[in-house]
């Protein structure tokens, strides 16, 4: 159990909403150094929603997959979608063996040793992959899916991993283009992942401030305001976003 607790100290945040009314949502920030499945089950016992998204920076999905599998199996209510960053998968990885029970998994590999993103989507959900929406950057991976709700609206879910040395201006340019092409008022849009942009510095770093303003200009609001990464050697940071 201690291994699972350690890995999932990296589980940063949980988004949840009702499929019948995706405009109504709840957000939970999980930044304890350690937590267990009882904490998670208690959290969802109080929740009034039926659609949830987890994001975690797993740092090698192949190495830590069994821990993710064990953790999900111990939850009374499994998340609807699990977004993972830093999967460390490449084009030659055997992704067929990395499949959670009752989920369909899709992956965007990385051309480098680090990076890579994935989505695990419950089989009961009706979704399609948005292949025509890409972020053509050499060191930035992303996946976008369109999920049908019980209403006339859709939920668009995207997971992004931006490598630390990805040119900031190029990333903002493509992110701005993607957001501009969507009518954010008609559907629910969830963008999550490891951006390697510390939102705690939105008032002290010009680039971070520009990124925050770019999101707000398109009607997007960062829902996580507390640190998602803790270390004994560096200050807490907010690199993982919804």
N, C-alpha and C positions, 0 to 999 in steps of 0.2 A: 504493500500500500504506500510506502514512503516514496517509491519511484514515481508512482502516478501523481502523488501530491507535488513532487518536485517539478515534473514536466508541466503540470497544469497550473503551476504558479505563473506560467506564461500566458494563460488564457486571459485575455485582456478585457473583453467586454461582450455584453449580450444585448441584442436588440430584439424586441418582441412586439408583435401587433396582432390584431384580429384580421383574418383573411376576409371576413365579411365587411370590415371597415378598416382598411390599411392606414387611414389617416390617424387612427388612434394607436399610439405606441407607448411602450415603456422602455426605459434604458437602465441597465444595471452595470456599474463599473466594478470590476473584480480586481483589486490590486493588493490583496493580502500576500504575504510572502508564502504562506502555505494555506491550503483549505482542503476540505474533503468532500466526499459525495453527499454527506448529510447536509452540508451548507447549500449545495446546489439544489438538492431536492426540496429543502425548505424554501428557497428562493422561488421555485416554480410552483410550489403549493400556494403561495400568495399571489402569483400572477393570474391575471384574468384574460390573458391572450392565448391564441392558439397557433401563432407563427413566430418562430424565434430564429435568430442568427447568432452563431458564435464565431468569433475570430480568434485564432491563436497563431503565434509564431512558433512553429514546431521544430525548426532547425533539424531537418532530415526526417521526412515522412517515412521512409523505408526503415530507418533505425527505430523510430518511436511509434510506429503504427500500432503495434500490439498494445501499447500503453493507452493510446487514443481509443482503441477498440474496447479495452477493459473498462476504461472510464465511462464511455457512453453506455455500456451494458449495465452499469451500476446506477444509472440515472432512472428515476421513476418516469420522467418525461424527457424523451430524447429531443434535441434541437432539430428544427425543421431543416436548417442548412448549417453546415460547418465550413467556414472559410479558413483556409490555411495558407500561410506565407512561409517563405524559406523552406520549401519542400525538398530542395536540393535534388530534384529529379531532372534528368536530361532526356534527350530524344531516344536514348538506348535503355532507359529504365524499364523494368518489367512492371508496368502499372497494373496489369491484369491481376496481380497477386495482392494489390493494395486496395481492397474493396470492403467497406463497412457493410455489415448485414443491414438490409432494408434501406440502403442508400445506393444511389448512382453517383459515381465519382468521375469528375472530369479534371484534366490537368493542363496547365501551360508550363512546359519545361523551360529551363534556363540554359543558355549557351555557356554559362560559367559554372564554377563549382557551387557557388552560393545562389540564392534566389529561387525562383519558381513559385507558382501559386496553384491552388486547387480548390475545388468546391465539391462537397459531399451533400447531395440533395436527396431528401426522403423520397422513396419510390411513389408515394401517394400524391406527390405534387406534379402538376402539369406545367412543364417548363420547356423552353427552347433556348439554344445557345445563340447569341447574337454574333455570328461570324463576321458580319459586315462592319462591326464596331471594333476597331483595333487601336492600339497605341504603338505605332511602329518605331519604337525606340530600342536601341541595341541592348541596353542594360536596364530594362524595365519590363516586367511581365504582368499581364492582366487577363482576367476572364470576366465576361458579362453574360448573364442569363436573364430571361424574361419569364416571370412566374405568374400564372393565371390565379386570380383570387376568386372569391365567391361573389364579388360585385363586378361591375363593368370595368374596373381598374386592373392594372397589372403592377406587379412589383418588379422593378429592375434591380438586380443585385450584381454588384461588381466587386471583385477582389483585386488588389494591386500590390505588387512589390516593386518599390523603387530602390534600386541599388544606391548606396551612399555616394558613389562617384558619378551618378547620372547627372548630366548638365541640368541645373535647376531651371533655366529659362526654357529649354526644350521641353521639359516635363510640363511646365505650366502652360506652354503653348498648346500642346496636345490635349491636356486636361481641359483647358478653356474651350477648345474646339468641340470636344465630346459633350460638355455640359451645354454648350450653345445649341447643339443639334437636337436636344431633347426638350419637350414641353414638360417641365417639371411640375406644372400645376395639375395635369390630368392624371398622372400616375405617381406611384411612390418609388423613389429612387434611394437605394442604399449603396453607398460606396464605402468599402472597408479595406483594411490591409495595413501593411507596414510601409509607410511613406518615407521613413527616415527624415521626417521634417518634425522638429520638436515644437509642438503647438504651445508649450509653456513659454516659448520665447517670442510669441506673436507681437509683443510690444517692444522687444529689445533687439530683434533681428529683422532687418528690412525684407529679406526674402520670405521669411516665415509670415510676416505681416502681409505681404503681397498675396501669398497663398491663401491665407485666411480671408482676405478681402475678395479674392477671386471666387471662393466658394460662396460667400455671402451675396455676391453680385448675381449669382445664378439661383438664389433661393435655397442654398444648402447651408446647413448649420452643423458644425461639429458637435456631436452629442457627448463626447468624452472630454471632460475638463480636468480630470485628475491624472497623475502620472500612471503610465502603464508599464514602465520598466524601472526596476530598482537594482542598484549595484552598490557594493561596498566601496568601490573605487571611483565612481563618478556620480554626479548629481542625478536625482530622479528625472526622467524625461517622458514625454508623451509622443512617441513615434508611431504608435498604432492607433488608427482612427476608425470611427464610423461617422 
